[in-house]
Amino acid sequence: MAVSIVPAFAQTGTNEISVNDIGSKIKVIGLLGKPLGEKVEITGTAPNQPLMVANPIKVISIGGKKPDREIVMEVRDGPQIEKDFSYTMIGYESGAFGSSPAWTVPIGGPSPQQPFQFYKFFIPVKVIGKKKI
């Protein structure tokens, strides 16, 4: 028997959810098309252009299949992604809110480089391949 859970925001007509529902009642689907925290194998390379991401990877394969759109994300707690190499890793996608909310910036003060938002990243558990390309 399939059970359908209707998120609170769908029931109330708002776009708000409780943080307590994330992971229990609501699965957050990441850039890789899998729920955050789910085991996944990816292959990727360094992107061609520099980005405002500490250690970016351009994902070219998810579980052996080519993604249907371009995916570039940060790799945390793993190898430094070098140009001219491809990496195959097993790990999981995660995320966190980061930067500073606009209300914390003093009037006339410098704005943060990035807005307060949810950042997505990949945490490798095992690097199973690194190849020169």
trRosetta pair geometry for C-beta under 8 A, 3 or more apart (Angstrom, degrees):
i j d omega theta_ij theta_ji phi_ij phi_ji
5 25 5.4 -158 170 -168 148 83
5 26 7.5 -138 112 -75 129 58
6 10 5.0 -114 180 83 91 127
6 11 5.6 108 122 -58 115 94
7 10 4.9 94 63 5 79 102
7 11 7.2 -148 100 -5 43 88
7 17 5.9 -48 -175 -101 116 119
7 21 7.2 116 -138 146 84 149
7 25 7.3 133 -109 130 66 108
7 26 5.6 53 -105 -93 109 119
8 11 5.6 -59 -150 37 36 112
8 12 6.0 9 162 -1 72 114
8 14 8.0 -20 127 61 85 100
8 16 7.3 -51 103 97 112 70
8 17 5.6 136 49 -121 107 67
8 18 6.6 56 16 -2 156 91
8 21 6.7 -154 -6 -43 115 165
9 12 6.2 -65 -135 50 30 95
9 13 7.7 -100 177 70 57 8
9 14 5.3 -100 -136 85 78 65
9 15 5.2 52 -159 -130 137 25
9 16 5.6 158 -92 53 104 38
9 17 5.5 -67 -27 -61 109 80
10 13 7.9 35 -169 -69 22 35
12 16 7.8 -36 73 55 136 91
17 21 5.4 -102 174 60 105 131
17 22 7.1 107 121 -55 127 85
17 26 6.1 -5 -169 -10 152 166
18 21 4.8 97 68 -7 86 101
19 22 5.7 -38 -161 11 48 116
20 24 7.2 -27 154 31 64 130
21 24 6.1 -109 -154 61 38 92
21 25 4.2 -51 -157 51 91 113
21 26 4.8 54 136 5 100 108
22 26 5.5 -45 -102 74 45 104
22 28 6.0 10 -150 -32 101 115
23 26 7.4 7 3 71 30 64
23 27 7.3 71 -106 -104 29 53
23 28 7.6 -27 -59 4 63 97
23 36 7.9 -69 -86 73 88 107
23 37 7.6 50 -119 9 104 150
27 35 4.3 -57 -176 -116 115 122
27 36 7.8 179 -175 27 71 75
28 35 6.6 100 66 -151 49 70
28 36 4.9 4 80 0 103 117
28 95 7.6 -102 127 37 144 131
29 33 6.6 -7 -179 -154 108 31
29 34 6.9 170 -146 92 73 12
29 35 6.0 -55 -94 -87 56 50
29 36 7.8 -156 -110 -25 11 72
30 33 7.3 -56 76 4 66 20
30 34 6.2 -15 43 65 100 64
30 35 7.3 85 -3 -178 89 13
30 36 5.2 109 -48 -76 113 74
30 93 3.8 174 116 117 174 148
30 95 7.0 177 -111 -31 107 120
30 120 5.8 141 -153 -147 99 125
31 59 7.9 148 123 13 112 147
31 71 5.1 136 154 -143 115 115
31 73 5.7 169 61 -63 154 133
31 93 6.6 -169 40 -141 81 150
31 120 5.3 119 -15 139 116 156
32 40 5.6 101 141 145 150 169
32 42 6.8 -91 -120 -78 131 124
32 59 7.0 -143 -102 -150 89 171
32 62 5.3 161 -162 -125 93 135
32 67 7.8 -97 -135 -98 54 123
32 71 6.8 99 -85 -171 58 163
32 93 5.1 -172 14 -40 122 141
32 122 7.7 88 -44 -93 133 107
33 62 6.7 103 36 135 113 163
33 67 7.6 177 -15 -128 123 95
34 38 4.4 -122 160 69 116 129
34 40 5.2 -174 21 -68 162 134
34 62 7.9 -169 -20 -178 112 127
34 93 6.6 137 71 22 98 121
35 38 4.7 91 64 -24 82 121
36 92 7.2 83 -178 162 50 103
36 93 5.5 -96 -120 98 64 86
36 94 5.7 92 -167 -113 106 43
36 95 6.2 -84 -117 11 140 98
37 92 5.2 21 -145 175 23 143
37 93 7.6 -70 -20 68 30 59
37 94 6.6 67 -67 -90 65 83
38 92 6.1 152 64 -131 30 102
38 93 7.7 -2 47 34 74 87
39 90 6.7 4 -168 -177 93 97
39 91 7.7 -161 -139 127 57 10
39 92 6.1 -57 -90 -76 35 95
39 125 8.0 -43 -124 16 89 142
40 62 6.4 -22 180 -161 119 89
40 63 6.4 -76 -155 -53 80 93
40 90 7.4 175 89 -149 32 58
40 91 7.0 -32 62 73 73 51
40 92 6.3 110 20 -107 89 48
40 93 6.8 5 33 -15 138 92
41 61 8.0 -25 119 119 86 98
41 62 7.5 135 82 -165 58 41
41 63 5.6 106 54 -91 90 48
41 64 7.3 31 87 -30 122 72
41 88 6.8 11 -179 -177 99 90
41 89 7.2 176 -149 90 59 38
41 90 5.0 -29 -95 -95 78 75
41 128 7.6 -27 -138 27 111 137
42 57 7.6 102 126 124 132 139
42 59 5.2 -60 -164 -133 124 106
42 61 6.5 151 -160 85 51 64
42 62 5.6 -13 -104 -104 81 61
42 88 7.3 -171 96 -144 41 52
42 89 5.9 -11 60 59 82 83
42 91 7.6 -49 20 43 103 93
42 122 6.7 -64 31 -141 151 153
43 59 7.4 105 74 -157 44 62
43 60 5.5 -56 101 66 90 90
43 61 3.9 19 41 48 106 112
43 86 6.0 21 180 171 98 110
43 87 6.8 175 -148 87 55 45
43 88 4.5 -19 -96 -95 88 79
43 89 7.9 150 -89 15 41 64
43 129 7.7 -13 -113 72 101 118
44 57 3.9 80 115 167 143 108
44 58 5.4 169 -164 78 101 43
44 59 4.5 -55 -86 -100 119 41
44 60 5.6 150 -108 6 51 79
44 61 7.6 -147 -58 34 59 68
44 81 7.4 -35 107 -132 106 135
44 86 6.9 175 91 -153 21 74
44 87 5.9 -20 62 58 71 89
45 57 7.1 133 63 -158 18 74
45 58 5.5 -24 66 57 72 99
45 60 6.4 32 2 -20 94 127
45 81 7.6 129 177 -177 29 114
45 83 7.9 54 174 -136 93 45
45 85 7.0 170 -130 87 79 44
45 86 5.0 -47 -77 -100 90 71
45 87 7.4 154 -86 13 40 77
45 133 6.6 -44 -110 22 131 155
46 56 7.0 90 -147 88 63 83
46 57 7.0 -63 -92 -113 40 52
46 58 7.0 38 133 8 13 97
46 81 4.9 153 -82 137 84 103
46 82 6.3 -89 -39 121 133 18
46 83 4.5 -83 58 -86 146 57
46 84 7.8 -10 29 5 120 43
46 85 7.5 62 -11 51 101 75
47 50 7.9 149 89 -91 107 16
47 51 6.1 43 63 -18 149 121
47 56 5.3 -27 4 118 116 129
47 57 7.6 151 -31 -168 83 12
47 58 4.5 120 -82 -47 74 112
47 72 5.3 25 -72 -124 134 131
48 58 7.9 18 -10 -33 68 153
51 56 5.0 60 51 -42 130 158
51 72 6.6 161 -53 145 167 140
52 113 7.0 -162 -160 146 139 120
52 114 6.7 167 134 -69 137 115
53 56 4.1 87 86 -66 127 101
53 72 7.3 178 17 143 159 102
53 73 7.5 -165 -157 -177 155 26
53 74 4.7 -146 -173 -77 111 93
54 74 5.8 52 46 -140 84 120
54 76 7.8 60 71 -91 128 78
55 74 5.8 81 61 -159 70 76
55 75 4.8 -82 114 58 111 83
55 76 7.1 145 52 -77 124 43
55 78 7.6 173 126 66 147 87
55 80 6.1 -112 -129 -131 118 57
55 81 5.6 127 178 12 83 98
56 72 5.5 11 -171 178 117 100
56 73 6.9 158 -142 87 71 19
56 74 6.0 -53 -90 -93 56 52
56 75 7.5 128 -139 2 10 83
56 81 6.6 -101 82 59 41 145
57 72 7.0 179 85 -148 37 60
57 73 6.4 -22 56 65 82 67
57 74 7.7 100 13 -149 80 12
57 75 5.1 59 -16 -37 120 114
57 81 5.0 -165 -81 -96 86 158
57 87 6.9 -76 -129 52 132 124
57 122 6.8 -52 44 38 131 138
58 70 7.0 -36 -153 -165 99 92
58 71 7.3 132 -160 83 51 55
58 72 5.0 -25 -98 -97 67 87
59 62 6.3 34 166 -59 127 91
59 67 5.9 64 107 -18 108 139
59 71 4.2 -19 43 83 118 112
59 72 7.3 -160 4 -83 78 33
59 73 6.9 18 -28 19 113 101
60 66 6.8 -36 172 -124 60 78
60 67 7.6 -127 -150 12 18 96
60 86 7.3 -56 37 -137 136 117
61 64 6.0 1 179 -122 117 14
61 65 6.5 135 -155 61 73 25
61 66 6.2 -46 -99 -86 65 48
61 67 7.7 -158 -106 -21 17 78
61 88 7.8 -18 71 -111 123 93
62 65 5.8 -37 67 65 73 81
62 67 5.6 72 -4 -70 117 89
62 71 7.9 41 -51 37 121 154
67 70 7.4 125 93 -101 125 14
67 71 5.2 -27 114 -3 176 118
73 93 7.6 -22 154 -126 167 104
73 120 5.6 -69 -133 110 121 96
73 121 5.9 168 165 -119 104 40
73 122 5.6 102 105 -17 125 98
74 119 7.2 3 22 169 134 111
74 120 7.7 150 31 97 89 53
74 121 4.1 -39 77 -116 97 102
74 122 7.1 -178 91 24 48 72
75 78 4.7 -75 163 58 110 123
75 79 7.2 -18 130 61 145 60
75 81 5.9 117 24 -37 137 115
75 89 7.8 97 -133 32 127 167
75 121 6.9 160 -97 -173 14 93
75 122 5.2 -31 -107 71 66 99
75 123 8.0 140 -161 -92 60 26
75 124 6.5 10 -160 -16 109 107
76 94 7.9 -73 47 59 129 114
76 121 4.8 47 -9 149 112 141
76 122 7.2 160 21 74 72 44
76 123 5.7 -33 72 -92 91 75
77 123 5.6 15 56 -141 117 87
77 124 7.3 -162 95 47 78 70
78 89 6.7 22 -155 -135 147 156
78 91 7.3 -62 -76 -68 138 159
78 122 7.5 -27 5 108 148 89
78 123 7.0 165 -37 -158 111 39
78 124 3.8 77 -106 34 137 115
78 127 6.9 130 -165 -60 104 106
79 87 6.5 -170 65 -122 133 145
79 89 8.0 -156 21 -81 108 132
79 124 7.3 -15 9 48 81 154
79 127 5.8 48 -19 -77 127 150
79 130 7.2 -100 144 -88 175 133
81 85 7.7 -158 -167 74 60 105
81 87 6.5 -100 -118 -4 87 141
82 85 4.9 48 77 21 95 124
84 132 6.2 -3 148 -153 92 73
84 133 5.9 -162 -170 56 48 76
85 130 5.6 1 -180 -174 125 88
85 131 6.5 152 -157 76 71 38
85 132 5.9 -45 -100 -100 73 42
85 133 6.4 152 -118 5 16 91
86 129 7.6 -3 106 119 87 103
86 130 7.4 172 83 -150 47 42
86 131 5.1 -10 53 58 92 94
86 133 5.2 79 -23 -46 98 126
87 127 6.3 -59 -163 -143 102 105
87 129 6.9 156 -158 90 38 66
87 130 5.5 -3 -105 -103 73 75
88 127 7.4 111 79 -167 53 61
88 128 5.1 -59 105 71 100 90
88 129 3.8 27 38 48 111 106
88 130 7.8 -141 25 -61 69 41
89 122 7.5 109 89 148 135 127
89 124 3.9 -59 -178 -122 137 121
89 125 7.8 136 173 39 92 54
89 126 6.7 165 -157 87 68 47
89 127 5.1 -35 -101 -106 90 58
89 128 6.6 159 -106 13 30 79
90 124 7.0 92 68 -154 38 76
90 125 5.6 -52 103 57 83 98
90 126 4.8 6 51 55 102 96
90 128 6.1 56 -12 -22 97 120
91 122 5.8 97 92 173 131 87
91 123 5.0 -161 177 95 124 53
91 124 3.9 -111 -50 -115 142 34
91 125 4.6 160 -102 -4 70 75
91 126 7.3 -177 -60 28 78 54
92 122 7.5 173 92 -152 27 63
92 123 5.7 -11 62 58 74 97
92 125 7.2 46 -3 -29 85 110
93 120 6.5 -3 -174 -172 109 97
93 121 7.2 162 -153 88 66 32
93 122 5.6 -41 -99 -99 66 66
93 123 7.6 156 -108 15 16 78
94 120 7.8 162 89 -153 34 55
94 121 6.1 -25 68 69 77 80
94 122 7.8 131 21 -114 73 19
94 123 5.5 23 7 -11 120 119
95 118 5.5 37 162 173 129 94
95 119 5.9 176 -153 87 81 48
95 120 4.6 -32 -94 -101 113 53
95 121 6.5 143 -93 18 55 71
96 118 7.3 -177 99 -149 17 64
96 119 6.0 -15 63 55 65 94
97 116 6.8 20 -179 -177 101 84
97 117 7.0 -165 -141 107 70 21
97 118 5.6 -45 -88 -94 66 61
97 119 7.4 131 -124 9 17 80
98 114 7.5 20 107 96 100 128
98 116 7.4 -165 94 -138 33 54
98 117 7.1 -25 57 64 70 60
98 119 4.9 -5 20 -6 123 128
99 112 4.9 124 -167 145 104 155
99 113 7.8 -128 -121 61 116 66
99 114 4.8 -127 -83 91 141 88
99 115 6.0 120 104 126 157 19
99 116 4.8 -145 87 -87 100 47
99 117 6.5 29 30 20 127 72
100 104 4.7 -103 175 68 112 133
100 105 6.7 123 112 -56 126 82
100 112 4.9 163 38 -53 96 139
100 116 6.0 -84 102 -69 20 101
101 104 5.3 98 67 -5 76 103
101 116 4.4 1 -85 -34 52 162
102 105 6.0 -48 -165 14 47 114
102 111 7.8 -11 -125 -136 78 98
102 115 7.4 -13 -58 -142 93 91
102 116 6.9 -113 -23 8 65 115
105 109 5.2 -159 178 76 79 111
105 110 7.4 -119 -150 86 112 38
105 111 5.8 1 -127 -109 159 55
105 112 7.0 -124 -77 -20 118 81
106 109 3.6 84 62 -23 88 134
112 115 6.8 136 78 -94 114 28
112 116 7.6 89 49 -46 153 68
114 117 7.0 -91 155 26 101 113
124 127 5.9 39 161 -64 145 74
127 130 6.3 14 164 -44 124 101
